[in-house]
């Protein structure tokens, strides 16, 4: 959790509270960490952290969006911001698809 907080603060995202969501709540077995945070302006932020060795393709971007919709239902909240932190090789079409859905992308490899 500390490395996520450090990475987000390096990119200008500071949170009052940050809670990890259990993947069982979203009915997924994907190797992804999901956090819900409240920033300094009291906006709710959904944070998805994905680290994998395989390539992130357009189909995976659709799966992330489905997980986000499940998170909205479980938490009964519309989030002001959506952050996707990744440590992987990402397909350009997947990147464009996430950006078109208003995701902020943070590359953890740099």
N, C-alpha and C positions, 0 to 999 in steps of 0.2 A: 504494500500500500504506500510505503514511503517513497518508493521510486516513481510511482504514478503521481503523487502529490508534487514531488520535485520537478518532474517533467512538465506537468501542467502549469506550475508556477513560473517555470522558465519561459513558457509561451504566453504568460500574462493572465492565466486563469487561477484565481485564488478563491477558495471556498470556505464558508463558515462551517459547513458540515458536509461530510462525504460518507455515504453508506454503500456498502457492497450489497448487491441483490443476488439472492440465491438462484442459480440457474433452474432449479426444480420449480420455482414459482412461475417461470416462463415456459416450462415444459420443453426444455432443450438439453441436449447433451453436448452441444458444441463447446469447444475449448476457447471460451471467450469470458472475459471478466466484464461485468456490468455494474456501474456505479450510478447513484443518484446524488447529486450535490446541490447545495444552495450557495450561490455566489454572494459577493458583498452587496450587490444591489437587490438581494432577496429573490433572484430569478432561479427557477429550478432548471437544472442542466442534466441531461442524460449523457453518460459517458460510456462508450464501448471500447474496450481494450482488447486487441487481437494480436497474438504473436504466433506465427506459424512459419514453417519452412517452405510450404508449397505456395504457388501463385494464387493471388486473390483475383478472381475473375468476376465477370458481370453477374453471373448466377449467384455468387456469394453476396454481392451488393443487395440483391433482392431479398436474400435471407436475413441480412442485417436489418433491412427495413421492416420485415415481418416481425423480427424480435422487438424492434422499437414499438410497433403497434401493440404487441402483447404487453410490453412494459407500460404503455399508456393505459391499457385496460386494467392491469393488476394494480397499479398505483392510483388509478382514477384521476389522472392529471395530464394536462397538455404541457409539455416542456418548452421553455423559451428557447433553449439552445440544445443542439445535438453535436456532441464531439465524438469523433472516431479516431482513436489512437492506434496506429499500426506499426508493427515491426516485421514487415514482409515485403515481397515484391508485388506491386499492384498493377493490374492491367489498366491502361489509360481509359478504356470505356467504362470500367467499374468506377474509376475516380470521377469521371464526368457524371455518371449516374448519381453517385452520392452527393456531389456538389449541386446537382440540379434539384435534389431533395432537401437542400439547405443544411447539409452536414458540414461541419468544420473539420478538416482533415489535419491531423498532427502526425508527422513522420517521426517515429521514435528511433530510427536508425541513424539520424544525424546528431 
